[in-house]
Amino acid sequence: MHKVITGDGRTLAAEEWGVPDGTPVLSLHGTPMGRLARYPDGELFDRLGIRLITYDRPGFGASEAAPGRVVADAAGDAVAIADALGIGRFAVFGVSGGGPHALAVAAAHPDRVTRVATLAGMAPRDAAGLDWTAGMMEGNQVSAIAALLGRAAVHTHLSAVGSAAPPALPEAEQAVLARPAIRDMLGAAFAEAMRPGLDGWVDDVVALWGSPWGFDAASVGVPVRIWHGAQDSVVPVAHGEWLAGRIPGATLVRQEDAGHAGHFDATPATLEWLLAADRAAA
């Protein structure tokens, strides 16, 4: 584990996977997860020659909390980590709640980010013309209501939900989540993410589900790939479609037979796409 000190003196925890001198790719985790969340088969990173970097967003795992953070704040944290690890340019992708944060990094640092991808990522809560909770599973709709009421309401809600296990997902997701490698990875990642308490989860929900992002998705000026499963009831596919329509030149990959957890099977193709810019420049 790397400990990185940000410009404002906070500590962030980061991990590296794959090839130490490989092409750097920054992966931003979902909600509630942390730096141990990743594609579970490390051979993929080795085969593609990837140096994968993950980190705990503030309040998760070993990263210091930053109450009041917004999605746009991820841009500064990501670059602080890249600088500390001696990385100049890098690709970035985010899964679920990590998707908006990945877009924030790309929007703020087009000079550092080669390409950005999101998998099952959400649109901003104030997305014009989008019925934000339409088609969303009931538990997430309740979280969305709490997020609009503020941090205290989210903390009360999540305390009632409990932090002993990840939120329950619809049956459509279970075939993917039951795979031993995925199940074991997620269990360890969730336990480490929640070790310090609920702060990271609370702040993620407020930032993602109750607040403006702090930047316009349309300002992303690097190549963008958006993957979304049409059967997703955690983050409905309309979110991905809205982002693809908002971001100039974005490519939408809509997979008709996939749900939210389908992002695991979509990761290899996503990583290959992220590497295409590096290969073209070589």
N, C-alpha and C positions, 0 to 999 in steps of 0.2 A: 504493500500500500504506500502511495505517495501522499504526503501532507503538503498542501500548497497554501501559501498565505496570500490573500487577495490584497488589492490596493487599499482597502479600508480595514485591513487587519483581521479579517475572518479566516478561519481554517476550513479548507475543503479537502476531502479525501478522494483520491483517484486510484484506479487500478489499470494495469496493462495486461493485454492478452495477445497471443499470436506471435508474430515475428518482430523481435526488438528493432530491427533496422528496416522494417517493411513500410508500406505506404500508410501514413497515419489516417485513421478514421475515428472520429469522435462519436460515441453512441450515447444518447440521452434516454434515460429509463422512463418507464411508465409510472403511474400513480396507483397505489403506493408501492414503490420499489426503491432500489438503490444501486450502488456501484457493482454489486454482484450479479445483477440482472443482465443477461446477454444471450445470444444464440448458444445453446448448450454444447454443441459439438465443436471443440476448438480446432479440429482438423480443418474446418472450413477456412479459418483465418490463416492457417499455415499454407493451405493449398493456394489461396489467393494472394499470399504475401502481404497480409494486413497486420499492421500494428494497431490493435483496437484499444482505445482509451475509454474508460467509463468513469463516472464520478457520482458521488452522492449530492443531490441538490440540497441546499441549506435546510437543516433540520432533520434530514435522513441520515442514518448510520453514523459515520464519524465526521460529518460536515456540520459546522456551527450554524445554528438557526439564524435566519434573517427575517424577523417578523415584518410584514408589510411589503415583502418582495412582490414584484410583478414579473410576468413572463419575460419582458424585455431585459430584466436584470441577468438572465442567463448568459447574455452575450459577453459581459465583462468577466463572469466566472469562467466561461469556456476559454477565453483568450488568456486569462491568468494561468490556467492549467497548461495550455499549449506552450506558453512562454517558459513556464517552469520546467517543462519536459524538453525544451529545445526544439519545438516544432514550429515551422513557419506556416506553410499552407497545408490544409487538411480538408477532408470531406467530413460531412456531418449528417447523421440521421437520428430520428427520434421515433419511439414507439408510443402510441396512445398519448398519455399526458406529456411525453417527451417530444412529441411532434411539434407543438407550438414553440417549445423552447429551442428546438433545432432551427426552426424558421427564424427565430429571433437572432440567433448567432449569425446566420447567413445574411439577414437584412442589415445588421450592424457592421459586419466585417466582410464585404465582398472581396476585399484585397487578400483575405486569409482563407476564405472558404472556396473550394473548387466546385463542389456540387452539394445539394442538400436533398434529403428524401424524408418523407414521413410515412409511417405505416399505422393505419387505424387511428390517425390523429384527429383532434377536434378543431372545430372552427371557434373563433372568439364568441363570447357570450353575446356581444352586441352586434353580431353579424347581420347586416341589413338583408331583410327578405328571407331569413332562415328561421324556421320554427325549431328552436334549439333543442327542445326535449322530445320532439315528435319521433315516435318509434323507439324511444330509449326505455330500457328496462326500469321497473318501478324503483328499485333501490337507488339508481343514479338520478332519477327524477327527484327523489327526496333530497339527495345531496345537493342538487342544483337549486332547490328552493332554499336550503340552509345557506348556501353560498351567497345568495342575494341578501341575506339577513346579517351577514358579517361573521367575523372570526369566532366570536363567542358561540354563536348558533352552530357553526360547523364543529367546533370542539365538543359541544354537548351532543350533537348528532353522532359524531364518530366515536365518542366515548360509549354511547349506547350500542353502537354497532359492535364495538370491541376490537382489540388489536391482536387477538390470538390467531387469526387466520385471515387471508385475503378475502375481499368481498366475494360473495357467491356469484358465479356466472351462469348464464342460461345453459340448458342441457346441450344445446348445439355446440358449445365450446368444449365439452368434456372429453371427447375423443382425442383432441390435441393435448389437453392439459393432463390427461391420464398417462401420457407417455413417460416412462420412468425418468429419462434424462431431463425432460422439461419440468416434471413434478418436483424432482429433487432440487434442481436449480432454483426454481421459484420459491420453494420452501426456505432454502437457506438465504436467498436474497431478501425475502420479506422479513424474516427474523432479524437479520442484521439492520435492515432499513428502519424497523420499528424499535430497535433496542433502546434508543434514547427517549422514546415516547411518541406522542402524537403530533408534535410540532410540524415536522416536515409534511405529513399528510394534510394537516389542517391548512398550512400555507399554500400547498399545491392546489387544494380544492378552491380556496378563496381566489387565488390568482387565475386559475383556469376556468372556473365555473361561475365566478361572481364579479369579475373585474375586467376592464379593458386590458388588452395585452401590453399596451405601452408602445406599440408600433403598428404600422399598417402592413398586413401581409402582402399587399400589392407592391411594397417597396423592395421585396426580395429580388435581387438582380442577377443571381447566379442560376444555372439550370436546376430545375425542381422536378422531382418525381413524387407523386402522391399515390400510394397504394391503399385500397380500402376493400374490405369484404362486403358484398351486398347483403349478407345475412347478419351483419353486426347489429346487435341490440344494446351493446355497451356504449359505443359511439356510432350512431347510425351513419350509413353511407352518404347521406345528404351533407354531412360535414365535409367529407372529402371532396364531394362535387362542388360545394361552395368554394372551398379553397382553390380548386383547380380553375374555377371560373374567375377568381379574384386575382390570382398570381399570373402575370403575363408570361406566356410561353410554358406554363406548367404542363407536365404530362400526367394524366390520370390513368391509373391501372385499376380497373374495377373488376374484382374477381367474384363471379356470380355465386359460386358454391361455398364461399368462405365466410366465417364469422370473425369476431374480434381476434381470437387466438390464432387465426390463420396467418397472422403476421410472422409467426415462426417459420412457416413453410415459404413465405414470401421473402424472407431475409436473404437467402443466397443470391437470388436475382437482383435484389436491391443493392447488395454489396458489389456485385459485378458492374452494375450501372454506375455506382459511385466511383469505381476505379477507372472507368472509361476515359475520363478527362486526363487522369495521370498517364495512362497508357498512350493517349494521343500526343501528349507533350513529350513523351520519351523519344 
